[in-house]
Structure formats: structure tokens, C-alpha cells
Amino acid sequence: MVLKSATFTNSLYELMRVMTGETAADAALPMVFKDLFRYKKEALRARISAFEKKYSMTLNEFEQACLDGRIKDPFSQEVESDNWDWDSAVTELKDTEELEQWLE
């Protein structure tokens, strides 16, 4: 493991200390990131779930339904926007889960 030094402002250090109860930044920072990843994943899963509920299918099923005509007007602004936002949320969730592995 390569160690690098970092400087934190007093207010940022105090915020990490209060949030985690740790006085050592090298112990506090991973805890802060774990919480950040947990909240981010929850938000992304909620976005994905909202699309799955709206269309009653997964993203892969939705994309196929756009191709085979089960989704009316697949090139409408709403459907295109939903497709982009949904795909973005799925991709971001996968990326976040991969980044989270660096903390282990």
C-alpha cells in the first residue's frame, strides 16, 4: 500500500472527527467514504426502483420493449430521457460498487 500525506482544514478535520468519533484522519476518512457510498447506493437504487415501478420491468427489458414496440413512442422526449436517466443510474451504481471495493 502506498501512503500519501494530505492536509485537512481544521473545520474538515473536526467534521470527520465528530461524524466518526475518530481522531486519526486515516481511520476517519474510510468511515466517511463508506457512509458516502452507502447513501449514494441507496439513492441510486431508489432511482432505479422508481423506473422499474413506472415501466413494470428492468432496464434490459425496457430497452428490448423499446425495440419490439411494447413501449409506445420510444423516441419521445419522456421515454428517451427516462432511458438515459435509468441507464445512468444503473451505470453509476455499478461504478460506485466497484469504487467501494477499494476501501476493503
Backbone torsions as a table, in degrees:
resi	resn	phi	psi	omega
1	MET	NA	131.6	177.3
2	VAL	-92.1	129.2	178.4
3	LEU	-102.7	136.9	176.6
4	LYS	-125.4	152.6	178.8
5	SER	-93.9	154.6	178.6
6	ALA	-142.8	150.3	177.4
7	THR	-115.2	133.1	178.7
8	PHE	-116.7	145.4	172.8
9	THR	-67.1	158.7	178.8
10	ASN	-57.9	-41.3	-177.8
11	SER	-67.5	-38.5	177.9
12	LEU	-67.9	-42.2	177.4
13	TYR	-60.1	-45.5	179.8
14	GLU	-63.9	-39.1	177.9
15	LEU	-61.6	-46.1	177.9
16	MET	-63.3	-41.4	-179.2
17	ARG	-62.9	-45.4	-179.0
18	VAL	-67.6	-41.5	-178.0
19	MET	-66.9	-34.8	-172.4
20	THR	-110.3	-20.5	-174.5
21	GLY	80.1	2.2	-179.9
22	GLU	-95.6	138.9	176.7
23	THR	-94.5	-17.7	178.8
24	ALA	-93.4	124.1	-177.9
25	ALA	-61.6	-34.9	-179.1
26	ASP	-68.7	-19.2	174.4
27	ALA	-91.7	-35.2	-176.2
28	ALA	-74.2	-41.4	-174.4
29	LEU	-60.1	-46.1	176.3
30	PRO	-59.9	-34.2	178.0
31	MET	-65.6	-41.5	179.0
32	VAL	-63.2	-44.3	179.1
33	PHE	-64.6	-39.2	178.3
34	LYS	-60.6	-43.0	176.8
35	ASP	-64.3	-43.2	178.5
36	LEU	-58.3	-47.8	179.2
37	PHE	-62.2	-41.2	-179.7
38	ARG	-61.8	-46.9	-179.7
39	TYR	-67.2	-38.7	179.7
40	LYS	-64.9	-43.6	178.6
41	LYS	-63.3	-40.0	177.9
42	GLU	-61.1	-43.7	180.0
43	ALA	-65.6	-41.8	179.4
44	LEU	-66.8	-41.9	177.9
45	ARG	-62.8	-36.0	177.7
46	ALA	-66.0	-41.7	177.2
47	ARG	-62.4	-45.6	179.8
48	ILE	-62.3	-43.8	-180.0
49	SER	-61.5	-37.8	179.2
50	ALA	-63.5	-41.5	176.8
51	PHE	-67.4	-41.8	178.9
52	GLU	-61.7	-37.5	178.4
53	LYS	-70.8	-43.2	-179.0
54	LYS	-59.5	-42.2	-175.6
55	TYR	-104.2	-4.2	-179.9
56	SER	56.1	41.8	178.5
57	MET	-165.5	167.6	176.0
58	THR	-80.4	171.6	178.7
59	LEU	-61.3	-44.7	179.2
60	ASN	-60.3	-42.8	178.0
61	GLU	-64.7	-39.8	178.7
62	PHE	-61.2	-46.4	-179.5
63	GLU	-62.8	-39.4	176.8
64	GLN	-66.8	-39.9	179.8
65	ALA	-64.4	-32.5	176.1
66	CYS	-66.1	-35.9	-179.3
67	LEU	-75.5	-37.8	-173.9
68	ASP	-96.0	6.3	172.9
69	GLY	91.7	0.8	178.4
70	ARG	-71.3	-24.3	174.7
71	ILE	-96.7	119.1	179.8
72	LYS	-71.5	136.5	176.8
73	ASP	52.2	62.6	-176.1
74	PRO	-65.5	-13.8	180.0
75	PHE	-101.6	11.8	176.2
76	SER	-69.0	159.4	-178.6
77	GLN	-59.9	-42.3	-178.2
78	GLU	-63.9	-47.7	-177.7
79	VAL	-67.2	-44.2	177.9
80	GLU	-60.5	-44.5	179.9
81	SER	-63.7	-43.7	176.9
82	ASP	-60.3	-42.8	180.0
83	ASN	-60.4	-47.4	179.4
84	TRP	-62.9	-47.0	-178.2
85	ASP	-65.6	-41.3	-179.9
86	TRP	-64.5	-49.9	179.4
87	ASP	-61.0	-40.2	178.1
88	SER	-61.4	-43.3	179.8
89	ALA	-65.0	-41.5	179.0
90	VAL	-64.4	-45.8	179.6
91	THR	-63.7	-44.6	-179.5
92	GLU	-64.6	-35.9	176.8
93	LEU	-63.7	-46.0	178.3
94	LYS	-61.2	-44.5	179.2
95	ASP	-62.2	-41.8	-179.8
96	THR	-64.6	-41.8	178.1
97	GLU	-63.5	-37.0	177.3
98	GLU	-67.5	-45.0	179.3
99	LEU	-62.5	-36.8	-179.4
100	GLU	-60.2	-30.8	-180.0
101	GLN	-63.4	-24.4	179.6
102	TRP	-65.3	-21.6	-179.1
103	LEU	-80.0	-13.1	-175.4
104	GLU	-87.6	NA	NA
